[in-house]
Amino acid sequence: MSSMQSNSSANVTFVRPATFFIKGFSNVPHVKYYYMFLSLVYVVTVLGNSFIMCIIYLARRLHTAKYIAVFHLAFSDLCGSSALIPKVIDTFLFEHQVVSYEACLANMFFVYHFMNLQSLTLLVLAYDRLVAICFPLRYHAIVTKPAMFLIIGVMWSFSVTFFSVLVGLVNRLSFCGSNVIDSHFCDQGLIYKLACNDNSINTSMGKISFGLLMCTPLILIIISYFCIALALLKIAHGADRIKAMKTCTSHLMLVAIGYLPLISNNIAALTTSIDPNTRIINNSLRQVIPSMLNPIIYTLKTEEVMQSIKEMYKRNKVNTTQERRMKCTWKK
Protein backbone atom coordinates (compact mmCIF):
# COMPACT_ATOMS: atom_id res chain seq x y z
CA MET A 1 0.00 0.00 0.00
CA SER A 2 2.79 2.41 0.97
CA SER A 3 4.73 1.54 -2.22
CA MET A 4 1.64 2.35 -4.31
CA GLN A 5 1.34 5.77 -2.60
CA SER A 6 5.00 6.58 -3.20
CA ASN A 7 4.67 5.57 -6.86
CA SER A 8 1.59 7.73 -7.29
CA SER A 9 3.33 10.71 -5.67
CA ALA A 10 6.36 10.19 -7.92
CA ASN A 11 4.09 10.23 -10.98
CA VAL A 12 2.63 13.66 -10.18
CA THR A 13 2.75 15.72 -13.40
CA PHE A 14 5.48 18.34 -13.44
CA VAL A 15 4.16 21.53 -15.06
CA ARG A 16 6.42 24.24 -16.47
CA PRO A 17 4.38 27.08 -17.99
CA ALA A 18 5.36 28.42 -21.39
CA THR A 19 4.62 31.96 -20.19
CA PHE A 20 3.94 34.09 -17.14
CA PHE A 21 1.46 36.95 -16.97
CA ILE A 22 2.80 40.08 -15.23
CA LYS A 23 -0.28 41.56 -13.58
CA GLY A 24 1.00 44.94 -12.36
CA PHE A 25 -1.47 47.50 -11.04
CA SER A 26 -5.15 46.68 -10.56
CA ASN A 27 -7.93 49.23 -11.06
CA VAL A 28 -5.65 52.29 -10.89
CA PRO A 29 -6.93 55.19 -13.02
CA HIS A 30 -4.45 57.03 -15.25
CA VAL A 31 -1.73 54.51 -14.40
CA LYS A 32 0.00 55.20 -17.73
CA TYR A 33 1.18 58.52 -16.31
CA TYR A 34 3.17 56.57 -13.73
CA TYR A 35 4.91 54.59 -16.46
CA MET A 36 5.64 57.84 -18.28
CA PHE A 37 7.19 59.12 -15.04
CA LEU A 38 9.36 55.98 -14.92
CA SER A 39 10.42 56.73 -18.49
CA LEU A 40 11.57 60.19 -17.40
CA VAL A 41 13.40 58.68 -14.41
CA TYR A 42 15.17 56.28 -16.76
CA VAL A 43 16.30 59.07 -19.10
CA VAL A 44 17.73 61.04 -16.15
CA THR A 45 19.37 57.87 -14.81
CA VAL A 46 21.05 57.10 -18.13
CA LEU A 47 22.26 60.67 -18.61
CA GLY A 48 23.42 61.11 -15.01
CA ASN A 49 25.30 57.83 -14.70
CA SER A 50 26.80 58.13 -18.19
CA PHE A 51 27.97 61.64 -17.28
CA ILE A 52 29.66 60.59 -14.02
CA MET A 53 31.34 57.63 -15.76
CA CYS A 54 32.64 59.92 -18.53
CA ILE A 55 33.98 62.42 -15.97
CA ILE A 56 35.80 59.67 -14.06
CA TYR A 57 37.21 58.24 -17.31
CA LEU A 58 38.39 61.60 -18.69
CA ALA A 59 39.66 63.29 -15.50
CA ARG A 60 43.08 61.94 -14.56
CA ARG A 61 42.81 63.16 -10.97
CA LEU A 62 39.88 60.76 -10.53
CA HIS A 63 41.89 57.72 -11.65
CA THR A 64 42.08 56.41 -8.08
CA ALA A 65 40.87 53.28 -6.30
CA LYS A 66 37.94 55.12 -4.74
CA TYR A 67 36.63 56.35 -8.08
CA ILE A 68 36.95 52.89 -9.58
CA ALA A 69 34.29 51.93 -7.02
CA VAL A 70 32.25 55.06 -7.82
CA PHE A 71 32.47 54.22 -11.54
CA HIS A 72 31.30 50.69 -10.75
CA LEU A 73 28.37 52.04 -8.72
CA ALA A 74 27.31 54.25 -11.66
CA PHE A 75 27.66 51.28 -14.03
CA SER A 76 25.58 49.06 -11.72
CA ASP A 77 22.93 51.77 -11.38
CA LEU A 78 22.76 52.16 -15.16
CA CYS A 79 22.55 48.42 -15.82
CA GLY A 80 20.08 47.84 -12.97
CA SER A 81 17.69 50.49 -14.28
CA SER A 82 18.15 49.20 -17.84
CA ALA A 83 17.23 45.69 -16.71
CA LEU A 84 14.03 46.91 -15.05
CA ILE A 85 12.51 50.13 -16.43
CA PRO A 86 12.47 49.45 -20.21
CA LYS A 87 10.91 46.05 -19.54
CA VAL A 88 8.28 47.56 -17.21
CA ILE A 89 7.43 50.21 -19.82
CA ASP A 90 7.20 47.60 -22.59
CA THR A 91 5.11 45.30 -20.39
CA PHE A 92 2.48 47.79 -19.25
CA LEU A 93 2.62 50.87 -21.47
CA PHE A 94 2.58 48.71 -24.62
CA GLU A 95 0.55 45.91 -22.99
CA HIS A 96 3.03 43.05 -23.45
CA GLN A 97 2.17 41.44 -20.13
CA VAL A 98 2.65 37.88 -21.32
CA VAL A 99 6.32 36.98 -20.85
CA SER A 100 7.98 33.72 -21.83
CA TYR A 101 9.27 31.47 -19.05
CA GLU A 102 12.91 31.86 -20.09
CA ALA A 103 12.67 35.66 -20.53
CA CYS A 104 11.08 35.94 -17.09
CA LEU A 105 13.95 34.07 -15.42
CA ALA A 106 16.53 36.12 -17.33
CA ASN A 107 14.84 39.35 -16.23
CA MET A 108 14.78 38.10 -12.62
CA PHE A 109 18.51 37.31 -12.71
CA PHE A 110 19.64 40.68 -14.07
CA VAL A 111 17.38 42.77 -11.81
CA TYR A 112 18.56 40.98 -8.65
CA HIS A 113 22.19 40.76 -9.78
CA PHE A 114 22.58 44.50 -10.32
CA MET A 115 20.60 45.36 -7.19
CA ASN A 116 23.06 43.21 -5.28
CA LEU A 117 26.06 44.89 -6.95
CA GLN A 118 24.69 48.29 -5.93
CA SER A 119 24.43 47.14 -2.32
CA LEU A 120 27.91 45.60 -2.26
CA THR A 121 29.48 48.64 -3.92
CA LEU A 122 28.09 50.88 -1.17
CA LEU A 123 29.80 48.54 1.29
CA VAL A 124 33.09 48.86 -0.63
CA LEU A 125 32.81 52.66 -0.51
CA ALA A 126 32.22 52.46 3.25
CA TYR A 127 35.39 50.36 3.52
CA ASP A 128 37.24 53.05 1.52
CA ARG A 129 36.11 55.79 3.94
CA LEU A 130 36.95 53.59 6.96
CA VAL A 131 40.55 53.10 5.82
CA ALA A 132 40.92 56.75 4.74
CA ILE A 133 39.86 58.14 8.14
CA CYS A 134 41.02 55.44 10.56
CA PHE A 135 44.32 54.60 8.80
CA PRO A 136 45.17 57.75 6.78
CA LEU A 137 48.92 57.07 6.60
CA ARG A 138 48.37 53.57 5.20
CA TYR A 139 45.42 54.42 2.95
CA HIS A 140 47.34 54.45 -0.36
CA ALA A 141 49.09 51.21 0.56
CA ILE A 142 45.84 49.40 1.48
CA VAL A 143 43.28 50.81 -0.99
CA THR A 144 45.09 50.37 -4.30
CA LYS A 145 43.77 50.05 -7.85
CA PRO A 146 44.66 46.32 -8.12
CA ALA A 147 42.98 45.67 -4.76
CA MET A 148 39.83 47.50 -5.88
CA PHE A 149 39.69 45.60 -9.18
CA LEU A 150 40.12 42.36 -7.23
CA ILE A 151 37.29 43.27 -4.83
CA ILE A 152 34.97 44.12 -7.73
CA GLY A 153 35.92 40.89 -9.52
CA VAL A 154 35.09 38.87 -6.40
CA MET A 155 31.77 40.73 -6.08
CA TRP A 156 30.83 39.84 -9.66
CA SER A 157 31.86 36.20 -9.30
CA PHE A 158 29.92 35.80 -6.06
CA SER A 159 26.82 37.62 -7.32
CA VAL A 160 26.66 35.77 -10.66
CA THR A 161 27.10 32.40 -8.92
CA PHE A 162 24.57 33.12 -6.16
CA PHE A 163 21.81 34.40 -8.44
CA SER A 164 22.41 31.71 -11.04
CA VAL A 165 21.64 29.20 -8.28
CA LEU A 166 18.69 31.28 -7.00
CA VAL A 167 17.12 31.57 -10.45
CA GLY A 168 18.04 28.00 -11.39
CA LEU A 169 16.10 26.69 -8.39
CA VAL A 170 12.89 28.02 -9.99
CA ASN A 171 13.25 25.20 -12.54
CA ARG A 172 12.53 22.62 -9.84
CA LEU A 173 9.08 24.15 -9.21
CA SER A 174 5.88 22.88 -10.78
CA PHE A 175 3.23 25.47 -11.69
CA CYS A 176 0.00 23.52 -11.99
CA GLY A 177 -2.21 26.46 -11.01
CA SER A 178 -2.03 30.16 -11.78
CA ASN A 179 0.81 31.71 -13.80
CA VAL A 180 -0.13 35.31 -12.86
CA ILE A 181 2.65 37.26 -11.10
CA ASP A 182 1.15 40.00 -8.93
CA SER A 183 4.07 42.40 -9.41
CA HIS A 184 5.72 44.75 -11.92
CA PHE A 185 8.50 42.31 -12.87
CA CYS A 186 9.43 38.65 -12.48
CA ASP A 187 9.70 38.75 -8.69
CA GLN A 188 11.26 35.55 -7.32
CA GLY A 189 9.41 35.85 -4.01
CA LEU A 190 6.03 35.84 -5.77
CA ILE A 191 6.91 33.24 -8.40
CA TYR A 192 7.78 30.45 -5.97
CA LYS A 193 4.51 31.09 -4.11
CA LEU A 194 2.68 30.05 -7.30
CA ALA A 195 4.28 26.58 -7.19
CA CYS A 196 2.17 23.56 -6.26
CA ASN A 197 5.09 21.39 -5.13
CA ASP A 198 7.58 21.84 -2.28
CA ASN A 199 9.11 25.34 -2.41
CA SER A 200 10.91 25.28 0.94
CA ILE A 201 14.37 25.49 -0.68
CA ASN A 202 13.31 28.56 -2.67
CA THR A 203 11.87 30.15 0.48
CA SER A 204 15.11 29.52 2.35
CA MET A 205 17.21 30.94 -0.51
CA GLY A 206 15.02 34.04 -0.57
CA LYS A 207 15.59 34.58 3.15
CA ILE A 208 19.33 33.95 2.78
CA SER A 209 19.42 36.41 -0.12
CA PHE A 210 17.77 39.16 1.91
CA GLY A 211 19.82 38.51 5.05
CA LEU A 212 23.19 37.95 3.40
CA LEU A 213 23.07 40.41 0.53
CA MET A 214 20.94 43.24 1.90
CA CYS A 215 21.04 43.21 5.71
CA THR A 216 24.69 42.13 6.13
CA PRO A 217 26.14 44.97 3.98
CA LEU A 218 24.00 47.48 5.87
CA ILE A 219 25.18 46.12 9.25
CA LEU A 220 28.82 46.28 8.10
CA ILE A 221 28.31 49.84 6.84
CA ILE A 222 26.87 50.85 10.23
CA ILE A 223 29.82 49.22 12.03
CA SER A 224 32.30 51.00 9.71
CA TYR A 225 30.71 54.38 10.43
CA PHE A 226 30.72 53.66 14.15
CA CYS A 227 34.50 53.13 13.86
CA ILE A 228 34.77 56.30 11.76
CA ALA A 229 32.87 58.25 14.43
CA LEU A 230 35.27 57.03 17.11
CA ALA A 231 38.23 58.05 14.94
CA LEU A 232 36.73 61.50 14.33
CA LEU A 233 36.32 62.08 18.08
CA LYS A 234 40.07 61.62 18.48
CA ILE A 235 40.83 64.43 16.02
CA ALA A 236 41.79 67.47 18.10
CA HIS A 237 41.11 70.26 15.59
CA GLY A 238 37.48 70.94 14.74
CA ALA A 239 38.32 72.07 11.19
CA ASP A 240 40.10 68.79 10.44
CA ARG A 241 37.17 66.86 11.88
CA ILE A 242 34.67 68.71 9.68
CA LYS A 243 36.88 68.19 6.63
CA ALA A 244 37.01 64.46 7.30
CA MET A 245 33.24 64.32 7.84
CA LYS A 246 32.62 66.07 4.52
CA THR A 247 34.32 63.22 2.68
CA CYS A 248 31.62 60.89 4.06
CA THR A 249 28.49 62.97 3.42
CA SER A 250 27.90 61.88 -0.19
CA HIS A 251 28.29 58.21 0.71
CA LEU A 252 26.01 58.52 3.75
CA MET A 253 23.34 60.10 1.55
CA LEU A 254 23.62 57.21 -0.93
CA VAL A 255 23.30 54.68 1.91
CA ALA A 256 20.23 56.47 3.30
CA ILE A 257 18.56 56.65 -0.12
CA GLY A 258 19.37 53.03 -0.90
CA TYR A 259 18.57 51.34 2.40
CA LEU A 260 15.89 53.37 4.24
CA PRO A 261 13.14 52.61 1.67
CA LEU A 262 14.20 48.94 1.70
CA ILE A 263 13.98 48.73 5.49
CA SER A 264 10.68 50.63 5.69
CA ASN A 265 9.11 48.46 2.96
CA ASN A 266 10.06 45.24 4.73
CA ILE A 267 8.97 46.49 8.16
CA ALA A 268 5.62 47.53 6.67
CA ALA A 269 5.25 44.14 4.96
CA LEU A 270 5.90 42.31 8.26
CA THR A 271 3.66 44.48 10.45
CA THR A 272 0.70 45.35 8.19
CA SER A 273 -1.15 44.05 5.18
CA ILE A 274 -0.01 46.17 2.22
CA ASP A 275 -2.27 46.75 -0.76
CA PRO A 276 -0.69 45.17 -3.89
CA ASN A 277 -0.79 48.49 -5.75
CA THR A 278 0.99 50.25 -2.88
CA ARG A 279 3.58 47.48 -2.72
CA ILE A 280 4.29 47.77 -6.45
CA ILE A 281 4.74 51.56 -6.21
CA ASN A 282 7.01 51.26 -3.16
CA ASN A 283 9.16 48.53 -4.68
CA SER A 284 9.46 50.11 -8.12
CA LEU A 285 10.43 53.52 -6.70
CA ARG A 286 12.91 51.90 -4.30
CA GLN A 287 14.54 50.15 -7.25
CA VAL A 288 14.82 53.15 -9.61
CA ILE A 289 15.06 56.39 -7.59
CA PRO A 290 18.45 55.68 -5.91
CA SER A 291 19.99 54.92 -9.33
CA MET A 292 18.77 58.30 -10.57
CA LEU A 293 19.94 60.27 -7.52
CA ASN A 294 23.35 58.63 -6.97
CA PRO A 295 25.21 60.43 -9.80
CA ILE A 296 23.54 63.74 -8.93
CA ILE A 297 24.68 63.45 -5.31
CA TYR A 298 28.21 62.44 -6.26
CA THR A 299 28.43 65.34 -8.73
CA LEU A 300 27.10 68.05 -6.42
CA LYS A 301 28.39 66.84 -3.04
CA THR A 302 31.90 65.66 -3.95
CA GLU A 303 34.51 68.41 -4.23
CA GLU A 304 36.92 66.33 -6.34
CA VAL A 305 34.26 65.65 -8.97
CA MET A 306 33.13 69.29 -9.10
CA GLN A 307 36.74 70.44 -9.40
CA SER A 308 37.36 67.98 -12.24
CA ILE A 309 34.25 69.20 -14.08
CA LYS A 310 35.40 72.83 -13.73
CA GLU A 311 38.91 71.96 -14.97
CA MET A 312 37.54 70.07 -17.98
CA TYR A 313 35.18 72.96 -18.79
CA LYS A 314 38.02 75.51 -18.62
CA ARG A 315 40.28 73.29 -20.73
CA ASN A 316 37.55 72.84 -23.32
CA LYS A 317 36.87 76.58 -23.33
CA VAL A 318 40.58 77.35 -23.88
CA ASN A 319 40.78 74.80 -26.71
CA THR A 320 37.67 76.27 -28.36
CA THR A 321 39.12 79.80 -28.12
CA GLN A 322 42.43 78.66 -29.64
CA GLU A 323 40.64 76.91 -32.50
CA ARG A 324 38.66 80.09 -33.26
CA ARG A 325 41.85 82.18 -33.25
CA MET A 326 43.54 79.72 -35.61
CA LYS A 327 40.56 79.85 -37.98
CA CYS A 328 40.64 83.66 -37.95
CA THR A 329 44.39 83.59 -38.64
CA TRP A 330 43.95 81.26 -41.60
CA LYS A 331 41.21 83.48 -43.05
CA LYS A 332 43.52 86.50 -42.89
TIGU-312170 format. One record per residue (C-alpha): residue in three letters; x, z, y; residue number from 1. Coordinates in steps of 0.5 Angstrom, whole numbers. Each point is the difference from the previous one (the first is absolute). Layout:
// TIGU-312170
 resn    c1    c3    c2 resi
  ALA     X     Z     Y  NUM
...
// end
This chain:
// TIGU-312170
 resn    c1    c3    c2 resi
  MET     0     0     0    1
  SER     6     2     5    2
  SER     3    -6    -2    3
  MET    -6    -5     2    4
  GLN     0     4     7    5
  SER     7    -1     1    6
  ASN    -1    -8    -2    7
  SER    -6    -1     4    8
  SER     4     4     6    9
  ALA     6    -5    -1   10
  ASN    -5    -6     0   11
  VAL    -3     2     7   12
  THR     1    -7     4   13
  PHE     5     0     6   14
  VAL    -3    -3     6   15
  ARG     5    -3     5   16
  PRO    -4    -3     6   17
  ALA     2    -7     3   18
  THR    -2     3     7   19
  PHE    -1     6     4   20
  PHE    -5     0     6   21
  ILE     3     4     6   22
  LYS    -7     3     3   23
  GLY     3     2     7   24
  PHE    -5     3     5   25
  SER    -7     1    -2   26
  ASN    -6    -1     5   27
  VAL     5     0     7   28
  PRO    -3    -4     5   29
  HIS     5    -5     4   30
  VAL     6     2    -5   31
  LYS     3    -6     1   32
  TYR     2     2     7   33
  TYR     4     6    -4   34
  TYR     4    -6    -4   35
  MET     1    -4     7   36
  PHE     3     7     2   37
  LEU     5     0    -6   38
  SER     2    -7     1   39
  LEU     2     2     7   40
  VAL     4     6    -3   41
  TYR     3    -5    -4   42
  VAL     3    -4     5   43
  VAL     2     6     4   44
  THR     4     2    -6   45
  VAL     3    -6    -2   46
  LEU     3    -1     7   47
  GLY     2     7     1   48
  ASN     4     1    -6   49
  SER     3    -7     0   50
  PHE     2     1     7   51
  ILE     3     7    -2   52
  MET     4    -4    -6   53
  CYS     2    -5     5   54
  ILE     3     5     5   55
  ILE     4     4    -6   56
  TYR     2    -7    -3   57
  LEU     3    -2     7   58
  ALA     2     6     4   59
  ARG     7     2    -3   60
  ARG     0     7     2   61
  LEU    -6     1    -4   62
  HIS     4    -2    -7   63
  THR     0     7    -2   64
  ALA    -2     3    -6   65
  LYS    -6     4     3   66
  TYR    -3    -7     3   67
  ILE     1    -3    -7   68
  ALA    -5     5    -2   69
  VAL    -5    -2     6   70
  PHE     1    -7    -2   71
  HIS    -2     2    -7   72
  LEU    -6     4     3   73
  ALA    -2    -6     4   74
  PHE     0    -5    -5   75
  SER    -4     5    -5   76
  ASP    -5     0     6   77
  LEU     0    -7     0   78
  CYS    -1    -2    -7   79
  GLY    -5     6    -1   80
  SER    -5    -3     5   81
  SER     1    -7    -3   82
  ALA    -2     3    -7   83
  LEU    -6     3     3   84
  ILE    -3    -3     6   85
  PRO     0    -7    -1   86
  LYS    -3     1    -7   87
  VAL    -5     5     3   88
  ILE    -2    -6     5   89
  ASP    -1    -5    -5   90
  THR    -4     4    -4   91
  PHE    -5     2     5   92
  LEU     0    -4     6   93
  PHE     0    -6    -5   94
  GLU    -4     3    -5   95
  HIS     5    -1    -6   96
  GLN    -2     7    -3   97
  VAL     1    -3    -7   98
  VAL     8     1    -2   99
  SER     3    -2    -7  100
  TYR     3     6    -4  101
  GLU     7    -2     1  102
  ALA    -1    -1     7  103
  CYS    -3     7     1  104
  LEU     6     3    -4  105
  ALA     5    -4     4  106
  ASN    -3     3     7  107
  MET     0     7    -3  108
  PHE     7     0    -1  109
  PHE     2    -3     6  110
  VAL    -4     4     5  111
  TYR     2     7    -4  112
  HIS     7    -3     0  113
  PHE     1    -1     7  114
  MET    -4     7     2  115
  ASN     5     3    -5  116
  LEU     6    -3     4  117
  GLN    -3     2     7  118
  SER     0     7    -3  119
  LEU     7     0    -3  120
  THR     3    -3     6  121
  LEU    -3     6     5  122
  LEU     4     5    -5  123
  VAL     6    -4     1  124
  LEU     0     0     7  125
  ALA    -2     7     0  126
  TYR     7     1    -4  127
  ASP     3    -4     5  128
  ARG    -2     5     6  129
  LEU     2     6    -5  130
  VAL     7    -2    -1  131
  ALA     1    -3     8  132
  ILE    -2     7     2  133
  CYS     2     5    -5  134
  PHE     7    -3    -2  135
  PRO     1    -4     6  136
  LEU     8    -1    -1  137
  ARG    -1    -3    -7  138
  TYR    -6    -4     2  139
  HIS     4    -7     0  140
  ALA     3     2    -7  141
  ILE    -6     2    -3  142
  VAL    -5    -5     3  143
  THR     3    -7    -1  144
  LYS    -2    -7    -1  145
  PRO     1     0    -7  146
  ALA    -3     6    -2  147
  MET    -6    -2     4  148
  PHE    -1    -6    -4  149
  LEU     1     4    -6  150
  ILE    -5     4     2  151
  ILE    -5    -5     1  152
  GLY     2    -4    -6  153
  VAL    -2     6    -4  154
  MET    -6     1     3  155
  TRP    -2    -7    -1  156
  SER     2     0    -8  157
  PHE    -4     7     0  158
  SER    -6    -3     3  159
  VAL    -1    -6    -3  160
  THR     1     3    -7  161
  PHE    -5     6     1  162
  PHE    -5    -5     3  163
  SER     1    -5    -6  164
  VAL    -2     5    -5  165
  LEU    -6     3     5  166
  VAL    -3    -7     0  167
  GLY     2    -2    -7  168
  LEU    -4     6    -3  169
  VAL    -6    -3     3  170
  ASN     0    -5    -6  171
  ARG    -1     5    -5  172
  LEU    -7     2     3  173
  SER    -6    -4    -2  174
  PHE    -6    -1     5  175
  CYS    -6    -1    -4  176
  GLY    -4     2     6  177
  SER     0    -2     7  178
  ASN     6    -4     3  179
  VAL    -2     2     8  180
  ILE     5     4     4  181
  ASP    -3     4     5  182
  SER     6    -1     5  183
  HIS     3    -5     4  184
  PHE     6    -2    -4  185
  CYS     2     1    -8  186
  ASP     0     8     1  187
  GLN     4     2    -7  188
  GLY    -4     7     1  189
  LEU    -7    -4     0  190
  ILE     2    -5    -6  191
  TYR     2     5    -5  192
  LYS    -7     4     1  193
  LEU    -4    -7    -2  194
  ALA     4     1    -7  195
  CYS    -5     1    -6  196
  ASN     6     3    -4  197
  ASP     5     5     1  198
  ASN     3     0     7  199
  SER     4     7     0  200
  ILE     7    -3     0  201
  ASN    -2    -4     6  202
  THR    -3     6     3  203
  SER     6     4    -1  204
  MET     4    -6     3  205
  GLY    -4     0     6  206
  LYS     1     7     1  207
  ILE     8     0    -1  208
  SER     0    -6     5  209
  PHE    -3     4     5  210
  GLY     4     6    -1  211
  LEU     6    -3    -1  212
  LEU     0    -6     5  213
  MET    -4     3     5  214
  CYS     0     7     0  215
  THR     7     1    -2  216
  PRO     3    -4     6  217
  LEU    -4     4     5  218
  ILE     2     7    -3  219
  LEU     8    -3     1  220
  ILE    -1    -2     7  221
  ILE    -3     6     2  222
  ILE     6     4    -4  223
  SER     5    -5     4  224
  TYR    -4     2     7  225
  PHE     0     7    -2  226
  CYS     8     0    -1  227
  ILE     1    -4     7  228
  ALA    -4     5     4  229
  LEU     5     5    -3  230
  ALA     5    -4     2  231
  LEU    -3    -1     7  232
  LEU     0     7     1  233
  LYS     7     1    -1  234
  ILE     2    -5     6  235
  ALA     2     4     6  236
  HIS    -2    -5     6  237
  GLY    -7    -2     1  238
  ALA     2    -7     2  239
  ASP     3    -1    -6  240
  ARG    -6     3    -4  241
  ILE    -5    -5     3  242
  LYS     5    -6    -1  243
  ALA     0     2    -7  244
  MET    -8     1     0  245
  LYS    -1    -7     3  246
  THR     4    -4    -6  247
  CYS    -6     3    -4  248
  THR    -6    -1     4  249
  SER    -1    -7    -2  250
  HIS     1     1    -8  251
  LEU    -5     6     1  252
  MET    -5    -4     3  253
  LEU     0    -5    -6  254
  VAL     0     6    -5  255
  ALA    -7     3     4  256
  ILE    -3    -7     0  257
  GLY     2    -2    -7  258
  TYR    -2     7    -3  259
  LEU    -5     3     4  260
  PRO    -6    -5    -2  261
  LEU     2     0    -7  262
  ILE     0     8    -1  263
  SER    -7     0     4  264
  ASN    -3    -5    -4  265
  ASN     2     3    -7  266
  ILE    -2     7     3  267
  ALA    -7    -3     2  268
  ALA     0    -3    -7  269
  LEU     1     7    -3  270
  THR    -5     4     4  271
  THR    -6    -5     2  272
  SER    -3    -6    -3  273
  ILE     2    -6     4  274
  ASP    -5    -6     2  275
  PRO     4    -6    -4  276
  ASN    -1    -3     7  277
  THR     4     5     4  278
  ARG     5     1    -6  279
  ILE     2    -8     1  280
  ILE     0     1     7  281
  ASN     5     6     0  282
  ASN     4    -3    -6  283
  SER     1    -7     3  284
  LEU     2     3     7  285
  ARG     5     4    -3  286
  GLN     3    -5    -4  287
  VAL     1    -5     6  288
  ILE     0     4     7  289
  PRO     7     3    -2  290
  SER     3    -7    -1  291
  MET    -2    -2     7  292
  LEU     2     6     4  293
  ASN     7     1    -4  294
  PRO     3    -6     4  295
  ILE    -3     2     6  296
  ILE     2     7     0  297
  TYR     7    -2    -2  298
  THR     1    -4     6  299
  LEU    -3     4     5  300
  LYS     3     7    -2  301
  THR     7    -2    -3  302
  GLU     5     0     6  303
  GLU     5    -5    -4  304
  VAL    -5    -5    -2  305
  MET    -3     0     8  306
  GLN     7    -1     2  307
  SER     2    -5    -5  308
  ILE    -6    -4     2  309
  LYS     2     1     8  310
  GLU     7    -3    -2  311
  MET    -3    -6    -4  312
  TYR    -5    -2     6  313
  LYS     6     1     5  314
  ARG     5    -4    -4  315
  ASN    -6    -6    -1  316
  LYS    -1     0     7  317
  VAL     7    -1     2  318
  ASN     1    -5    -5  319
  THR    -7    -4     3  320
  THR     3     1     7  321
  GLN     7    -3    -3  322
  GLU    -4    -6    -3  323
  ARG    -4    -2     6  324
  ARG     7     0     4  325
  MET     3    -4    -5  326
  LYS    -6    -5     1  327
  CYS     0     0     7  328
  THR     8    -1     0  329
  TRP    -1    -6    -4  330
  LYS    -6    -3     4  331
  LYS     5     0     6  332
// end
